[in-house]
Amino acid sequence: MPDVFADLVGQDEAVTELRRAAAAAAAVLRAAASDRTPALVAAGEADPAPDPTGGMTHAWIFTGPPGSGRSVAARAFAAALQCAYGTGCGECPGCHTTMGGTNADVRMVVPEGLSIGVGEMRALVLRAASTPSGGRWQVVVIEDADRLTEAAGNALLKAVEEPPPRTVFLLCAPSTHPDDISVTIRSRCRVVPLRQPPATAVAEVLVRRDGIAPDVAQWAAAAAQGHVGRARRLARDPEARKRREAVLAVPRRLTGVGAAFDAASALIEAAEAEAEASVAEADAAERAALETALGAGGTGRGAAGAIRGAAGQLKELEKRQKSRATRAQRDALDRALVDLAGFYRDALTMALRAPVDPVHTDTAALAGAGAQKWDAEGSLRRLEAVLACRAAIDANVKPRIAVEAMMLALWKG
């Protein structure tokens, strides 16, 4: 059986560092058990400074572009910390429960909305202060730590500055830029940088783990630009491939101002439909579970009054679901913009006659025609328009306005 780091694609240096740290963490536990270490190093009581040789510390930040495996690395490291052998063997109960999401001492924080609020973070920090039930480590994994509000970041900072014994914080963020993670939190964490995995490594894991045909895996890995999850969806989901084809048809649809606005509307509506489909089942299940818990369908005395008094809780649930739907829509739109950026990147490299493979092999002819029509400067302007649209949406510009501006810029060149 493969160990817990098997799915961390193309990150050999990071895996080596995390293995050393897991071994050091196991040594800390053994020393504490034999009473040779009166205070745990990982708690910051003996020496809070990270050991440059690979020793354990209490707070980590995993950085890298989307699809590089930040959350995969964090979960794998959490499993290695809970591993009975301190190696991340993938076979012991600690590894199994952590990778399966059922370990009582590992808490995964996955923001459903656009941000992580201070209330959620305070509750998490309070729970993280408890003693590990399994006798090893209390691990908190925060995916998308760049979504922490300022108040939530301050609540986390206090815990990172004065960590509870045997508690480890694993944060995932695109970078260590102050816009992504505060400088004060960054200064108290060890950074594990991840890179975009090469397409060959992504294709290999799709063939080995998911049983996908080699030629399909190679195409999906290239089209996904190193994003493992995206490559898997393209290889296995016909609907994902149809959405991608619709996005890559945009450049030839931009024949005028009206066509640009039509293309923008189509892109927004497709993202909304994809987002609605992705959250509809979970929304219905959550609402049904809450209504049942509040007495819906009951026939006993007081049942009707109980459900009438539950309006506030149902409204709060709807608010959370709306926030989750907004995030899902933006994620779907961003995937479309990444595909579009890949097309104009291909046009740019062809205009420059750069010796690199195209991202989208199935639209290489269209990109080549665009390169001849626009030349390198025009292709670069269009690529910059797509990237500017992504940045605008990330800065909370209304998606429709940002996409319409982008489409006009693509048409004008």
C-alpha positions in Angstrom: 0.0 0.0 0.0 1.4 3.5 -0.9 2.3 5.8 1.9 0.5 9.0 2.7 2.7 11.2 0.4 2.1 9.1 -2.7 -0.5 11.5 -4.1 1.7 14.6 -3.6 2.7 14.9 -7.3 6.1 16.3 -8.4 7.1 17.7 -4.9 10.1 15.6 -4.0 11.9 18.3 -2.0 8.8 19.1 0.0 8.2 15.4 0.7 11.7 14.9 1.9 11.4 17.9 4.3 8.1 16.7 5.7 9.4 13.1 6.2 12.3 14.5 8.3 9.9 16.6 10.3 7.6 13.7 11.0 10.5 11.6 12.1 11.6 14.5 14.4 8.1 14.7 15.8 8.1 11.0 16.6 11.4 11.4 18.4 9.9 14.3 20.5 7.1 12.0 21.6 9.5 9.1 22.4 11.7 11.5 24.4 8.6 12.9 26.3 7.4 9.4 27.0 10.7 8.4 28.6 10.8 11.7 30.6 14.0 12.9 28.9 12.2 16.0 27.6 10.4 18.0 30.3 8.7 20.3 27.7 7.8 19.6 24.1 9.9 21.3 21.5 6.9 21.5 19.1 4.9 23.4 21.7 7.5 26.2 21.5 8.5 25.9 25.1 12.0 24.6 24.7 13.0 26.4 21.4 10.4 28.0 19.2 12.7 28.6 16.3 12.4 26.0 13.5 15.4 23.7 13.1 16.9 24.3 9.7 18.0 20.6 9.5 14.4 19.4 9.3 13.2 19.2 12.9 9.7 19.6 14.1 8.0 22.9 14.8 4.5 23.9 15.8 3.3 25.9 12.8 3.7 25.5 9.0 2.6 27.3 5.8 2.2 25.4 2.6 2.4 27.7 -0.4 2.1 27.2 -4.1 -0.1 27.9 -7.2 -3.6 26.3 -7.5 -3.3 22.6 -8.1 0.1 22.2 -6.7 -1.3 20.2 -3.8 -1.2 22.5 -0.8 -4.1 20.8 1.0 -2.9 17.3 -0.1 0.5 18.1 1.5 -1.0 19.4 4.7 -3.3 16.3 5.0 -0.4 13.9 4.3 1.8 15.6 6.9 -1.1 15.5 9.4 -1.3 11.7 8.7 2.4 11.3 9.2 2.2 13.1 12.5 -0.5 10.7 13.6 1.3 7.7 12.2 2.1 5.0 14.8 5.6 4.7 13.2 6.2 8.4 12.5 6.7 7.8 8.8 3.2 8.2 7.2 3.1 4.5 6.4 -0.4 4.6 5.0 -1.4 1.4 6.8 -1.7 2.1 10.5 -5.0 3.4 12.1 -3.6 6.9 12.5 -2.8 7.2 8.7 -6.1 5.6 7.7 -8.3 7.8 9.9 -6.5 11.0 9.0 -6.6 10.4 5.2 -10.2 9.4 5.6 -11.2 12.5 7.5 -12.3 10.7 10.7 -9.3 11.2 13.0 -10.6 12.9 16.2 -7.3 14.8 16.6 -7.2 16.3 13.1 -9.5 19.2 12.3 -9.8 20.3 8.7 -11.0 23.9 8.2 -12.4 24.3 4.6 -14.1 27.7 4.1 -17.5 27.3 2.6 -17.9 31.0 1.9 -15.6 33.8 0.8 -13.9 34.2 4.1 -13.2 32.6 7.5 -14.7 34.6 10.3 -13.4 35.4 13.8 -16.1 33.4 15.5 -15.2 30.2 13.7 -11.5 30.7 14.3 -12.0 31.4 18.1 -14.0 28.2 18.4 -11.3 26.3 16.5 -8.5 27.6 18.6 -10.4 26.7 21.8 -10.9 23.1 20.6 -7.3 22.9 19.5 -6.1 23.5 23.0 -7.5 20.1 24.2 -5.2 17.1 24.8 -4.9 14.7 21.9 -7.1 11.7 22.4 -4.8 9.4 20.6 -1.7 10.5 22.6 0.2 12.0 19.6 -0.7 15.5 18.2 -3.6 17.8 17.9 -3.5 19.0 14.3 -5.4 21.9 12.8 -5.3 22.2 8.9 -6.6 25.5 7.5 -7.2 25.3 3.8 -7.3 28.7 2.0 -5.8 30.5 5.0 -5.6 33.6 2.7 -9.4 33.9 3.3 -8.9 34.6 7.0 -10.5 38.0 8.0 -8.2 40.4 9.9 -9.9 39.5 13.2 -9.7 35.8 12.5 -6.0 36.2 11.7 -5.5 37.9 15.0 -7.3 35.1 16.8 -5.1 32.6 15.1 -1.9 34.6 15.7 -2.4 34.4 19.5 -2.6 30.6 19.3 0.5 30.4 17.1 2.4 32.7 19.4 1.5 30.7 22.5 0.8 27.2 21.1 -0.9 24.6 23.3 1.3 21.5 24.0 1.2 19.0 21.2 -0.8 21.2 18.9 0.4 21.8 15.3 -1.1 24.4 12.9 -0.9 23.7 9.1 -1.9 26.6 6.9 -2.4 26.6 3.2 -2.1 29.8 1.1 -1.0 30.8 -2.4 2.0 32.7 -1.2 3.6 34.4 1.8 2.7 37.8 0.5 1.0 40.0 3.1 -2.1 40.0 1.0 -2.3 36.2 1.5 -1.0 35.7 5.0 -0.1 38.3 7.7 3.6 39.0 8.2 3.3 38.2 12.0 1.8 34.8 11.3 4.3 34.1 8.6 7.2 35.0 10.9 6.2 32.2 13.3 5.8 29.4 10.7 8.0 27.3 8.6 7.2 27.6 4.9 7.0 24.6 2.6 7.0 26.0 -1.0 5.3 23.8 -3.6 5.6 24.2 -7.3 3.3 23.4 -10.3 3.9 19.8 -11.0 5.0 18.9 -14.6 2.3 17.4 -16.9 4.2 14.1 -17.1 4.0 13.6 -13.3 0.3 14.5 -13.3 -0.4 12.1 -16.2 1.5 9.3 -14.4 -0.6 9.6 -11.2 -3.8 9.7 -13.2 -2.8 6.4 -14.9 -1.6 4.8 -11.7 -4.2 5.9 -9.3 -7.3 6.4 -11.4 -6.8 3.9 -14.2 -7.1 6.5 -16.9 -5.8 5.6 -20.4 -2.3 7.1 -20.9 -3.2 9.2 -24.0 -6.2 10.7 -22.2 -4.2 11.3 -19.1 -1.4 13.1 -21.0 -4.0 15.4 -22.7 -5.8 16.2 -19.5 -2.6 16.9 -17.6 -1.5 19.4 -20.2 -4.9 21.0 -20.5 -5.2 21.4 -16.8 -1.8 23.1 -16.6 -0.5 21.0 -13.8 -3.7 21.1 -11.7 -4.2 17.5 -10.5 -7.9 17.8 -9.5 -8.7 19.7 -12.7 -6.9 17.1 -14.8 -8.9 14.3 -13.2 -12.2 16.0 -13.9 -11.3 16.6 -17.5 -10.3 13.0 -17.9 -13.4 11.5 -16.3 -16.2 14.0 -16.7 -17.7 14.7 -20.1 -19.6 17.8 -18.8 -16.2 19.3 -17.7 -14.9 18.8 -21.2 -17.9 20.4 -22.8 -17.6 23.4 -20.5 -13.9 23.7 -21.5 -14.7 23.5 -25.2 -17.3 26.3 -24.8 -14.7 28.5 -23.1 -12.1 27.9 -25.8 -14.7 28.8 -28.5 -14.8 32.4 -27.1 -12.0 33.9 -29.2 -13.7 33.1 -32.5 -17.0 34.4 -31.2 -15.7 37.9 -30.6 -16.8 39.6 -33.8 -18.1 42.8 -32.4 -19.4 44.7 -29.4 -22.6 42.8 -29.2 -20.9 39.5 -29.6 -18.5 40.4 -26.7 -21.4 41.1 -24.4 -23.1 37.9 -25.5 -19.9 35.9 -24.8 -19.6 37.5 -21.3 -23.2 36.6 -20.5 -22.7 33.0 -21.7 -19.6 32.7 -19.5 -21.3 34.0 -16.4 -24.4 31.9 -16.9 -22.3 28.8 -17.4 -20.4 29.4 -14.2 -23.6 30.0 -12.3 -25.2 26.8 -13.6 -22.1 24.8 -12.8 -22.0 26.3 -9.3 -25.7 25.7 -8.7 -25.3 22.0 -9.7 -22.3 21.5 -7.5 -24.0 22.8 -4.3 -27.7 21.8 -4.9 -27.5 18.4 -3.4 -25.5 19.5 -0.3 -27.9 22.4 0.2 -31.0 20.2 0.1 -29.4 17.6 2.5 -28.4 20.3 5.0 -31.8 21.9 5.0 -33.6 18.6 5.4 -31.3 17.6 8.3 -31.8 20.9 10.1 -35.6 20.8 9.7 -35.6 17.3 11.0 -33.5 18.3 14.0 -35.9 21.2 14.7 -38.9 19.0 14.7 -40.3 19.2 11.1 -42.7 16.4 10.4 -43.3 15.8 14.0 -46.9 15.2 15.3 -46.4 15.5 19.0 -47.4 18.4 21.2 -45.3 21.5 20.5 -43.9 20.2 17.2 -45.6 23.0 15.1 -44.4 25.7 17.5 -40.9 24.3 17.4 -40.6 24.6 13.7 -42.1 28.1 13.7 -39.5 29.2 16.1 -36.7 27.8 13.9 -36.9 30.6 11.3 -33.8 32.2 12.6 -31.7 29.1 12.3 -33.0 28.4 8.8 -32.2 31.9 7.8 -28.7 31.5 9.0 -28.3 28.3 7.1 -29.6 30.0 3.9 -27.0 32.8 4.5 -24.2 30.2 4.7 -25.4 28.4 1.6 -25.6 31.6 -0.4 -22.0 32.4 0.6 -21.0 28.9 -0.5 -22.8 29.2 -3.8 -21.0 32.6 -4.5 -17.7 31.0 -3.8 -18.5 28.0 -6.0 -19.5 30.4 -8.8 -16.3 32.3 -8.6 -14.3 29.1 -8.5 -16.1 27.9 -11.7 -15.5 31.2 -13.4 -11.8 31.2 -12.4 -11.4 27.7 -14.0 -12.8 29.1 -17.2 -10.5 32.1 -17.1 -7.5 29.8 -16.6 -8.5 27.9 -19.7 -8.9 31.1 -21.7 -5.5 32.4 -20.4 -3.9 29.1 -21.6 -5.3 29.7 -25.1 -3.8 33.2 -25.4 -0.6 31.9 -23.8 -0.4 29.4 -26.7 -1.0 32.2 -29.2 1.8 34.3 -27.6 4.4 31.4 -27.6 3.5 30.7 -31.3 3.9 34.3 -32.2 7.3 34.3 -30.5 8.2 30.9 -32.0 9.0 29.7 -28.5 10.1 26.0 -28.3 7.4 25.0 -25.8 4.4 22.7 -26.1 1.0 24.2 -26.3 -1.3 24.0 -23.3 -4.4 23.2 -25.4 -3.3 20.8 -28.1 -6.8 20.5 -29.5 -7.0 24.3 -30.2 -3.4 24.7 -31.4 -4.5 25.5 -34.9 -6.9 28.3 -33.8 -4.2 29.7 -31.5 -1.7 29.6 -34.4 -4.2 31.6 -36.6 -4.6 34.1 -33.8 -0.8 34.5 -33.4 -0.6 35.4 -37.1 -3.4 37.9 -36.9 -2.5 39.6 -33.6 1.3 39.1 -33.5 3.1 38.8 -30.2 2.1 42.2 -28.8 -1.6 41.7 -29.5 -1.5 38.2 -28.0 0.2 39.5 -24.9 -2.4 42.3 -24.4 -5.2 39.7 -24.6 -3.5 37.4 -22.1 -3.0 40.4 -19.8 -6.8 41.2 -20.1 -7.7 37.7 -18.9 -5.2 37.9 -16.0 -6.6 41.4 -15.1 -10.1 40.0 -15.0 -9.0 37.3 -12.5 -7.4 39.9 -10.4 -10.4 42.2 -10.5 -12.8 39.4 -9.4 -10.3 38.5 -6.6 -10.6 42.1 -5.5 -14.4 41.7 -5.3 -15.3 43.5 -8.5 -18.7 42.1 -9.6 -17.9 39.2 -11.9 -20.3 40.3 -14.7 -18.6 43.8 -14.9 -15.1 42.3 -14.9 -15.9 39.7 -17.5 -17.7 42.2 -19.8 -14.6 44.5 -19.6 -12.4 41.6 -20.4 -14.4 40.5 -23.4 -14.3 44.1 -24.8 -10.5 44.2 -24.3 -10.2 40.8 -26.1 -12.2 42.1 -29.0 -10.3 45.4 -29.3 -6.9 43.8 -28.7 
